[in-house]
Each structure stands twice: as C-alpha cells, then as structure tokens.
C-alpha cells in the first residue's frame, strides 16, 4: 500500500469515530459558510441601499405605508426643502409605483428626473436617457433580456404605449430588472403629480454625509427620515458584528467537539478536517443559496469565507493531531511494535 493511500485510508479504520468527528467539524463549517454568506449578502444589500447609487443617502416618509418602498408618499415640495439645506449639492425625487407593465399585470415602475439618473446608479448600455414628460422608458438589462425587448420597441404601461429608448446597466442588483420613466410622467399616470416616494441626496464636496443627514433630521425629522443615513449604517454594522460573533462562537463550539473526537482517534486528523471542510462548505453553500432568497436575502459568497472555513478546519486538524503525534513520539519502539 502506498504512503498516500495509507494516509487517506487509515483515518477511516475506526468508522464511528471518524464519522462523528466529520459531523462535528462539518457543522461548524456549515455555520461559517452559511452565516458568512448571509452576513456578507446583508452587508452588500445594505451598502447598496445606503449609497442609493451615486447618492450619499436618501429621504423617505416618516410613517410606513403601502408604497413600493414600504413608506407613505410625501409631498413633492420636500425636494426643494431638502435642496436648500446647507451641505446638499443635489436632491432628486423618485416616485415608485405598482402598475401594469408589458405583459405583467402588476410590476414596479420608477419615475425619476432624467437629470438624476446618475444618483440612481444607472448608466446607459444602449440608447439614451428618456426625456422629461415623454412616453419613453429605459429598461434594466435583465428585464430587457428576460422579456426580449430592445431599443426602439414599444411597451404598454398602464394602458399607454411607451417607446423603449434605452437599456441601462447598474451595480445595484435590485435595480437591474427595473423600468424607468420620467417622474412627471408617473405623476400623470397615477393622477398624482404632487407626490413622491423618496429623495436621493448627494452632499457637496468636502461635506460629511452624516453631518448633513443630522442637519436634515434636526430641521425636518418630525416629518421625514433619512432612512439610509450613516447612523443607521453604523447600527446595522453593530448588528452584523453581533451576528458574526455568534457565528464564530457556534462554529468554534461545533469544531471543538469534532476536534476532541479527532484527538482521541488518530494521527491523520488533517485528512478528516479537510473532508469535513469540503462537506461543510458544500452543504452551507447549497443550503444558503436555496433558502436565502426565500428569506429575502441574496447570499454573497467570497473567497474569504471559504478560506476562513478551511483555515479553521486545518488549524483544528493540526491541533487535534499534535496530541497523538507527541504521544506516539514518546512511545517506546517495543511498545509501538506490540500494538502493531
């Protein structure tokens, strides 16, 4: 038997102990990979929301409601009020509504000032930006591909024909399947030209976004809220840090349990830990990928997550193998031969 085969086969001579050790460590790896993916996904999603494309933060209504963003609409006059606050460079409103779009009985239509599309983090891939007040739309590349639309086609929105004048791309996954038209046009479609959903805010160069957000809160906080302020980002960061700490605690506990089994089992513990890391990573990845979207979370798996998982497994394997290795070194040759 070759040395490699011996290393791979010998750890599994005691099948029960080997399986228990693998299960113990794999549980820890599953937790690391799954919660790591969920945590990074939450961070990624929250950062997309925080920055609202090119904006530093956004403004919404104070109370929850039934709009597409989960808040009540606010009066369009708030855009001018926010623009006048010291430190604000740009403020552009958006109006998000649910209406019939194309073949969809109910879909999201986003109205925005054509001049403010940069703050929504969209850039044209084909065609051009729609013009204000015209029956023109731009589609996210995912929506266009899924529905086989191209520039120059016509799409029905709320019973009216709109020309598709552009296809855009974006770094915000939640916007990639969107349909944009001018905010004035949405107001006419909804017969409500005095309402908006949110305001994208860009602060002036050299200004601190948190300071400007606090300034807005202090002046208008009773009526509106900076829903994506830096303060909220810090609060979310604290929550995510707590989640990550819990992840490590649960993972280490499970791995230690598996590690104790390895210490009592065999010298070739590294083989078991690597097998455990592979199994745990696969289960964690698949489970998180399947279940995450059902919870409204898009997991984000980076190389760092898997490197951490495998690094922990290897460290445990090495530590787990030290004890039997040291014990074996101290064992007299005649005693070792007797056991063989």
WOPEWO-V899288 format. One line per field, one symbol per residue. phi: phi as a letter, one per 20 degrees, with the letter a starting at -180 (. if undefined). A space follows every 10 residues. Layout:
phi = ???
//
This chain:
phi = .fffffffeg fdfegfffff fffffffffg ffffffffff fffffffffg elmeeeacdc ffdfbdffen cffcffffff fffefgneec bceccdcdbf cmeefbbedd dbfgfdfffe mccfebmbff efnefcccdf ffffffdldb gofdceclnd eceedaddcb eeffefdecd bfffffgffe lbeddbebce cdefgneegf ffffffffec gfdcbefcff ffffffffff ffffffgfff ffffffgfff ffgedaffff ffffffffff ffffffffff eggfemcefc ddggffffff ffffffffff efffffffff ffgfffffff
//
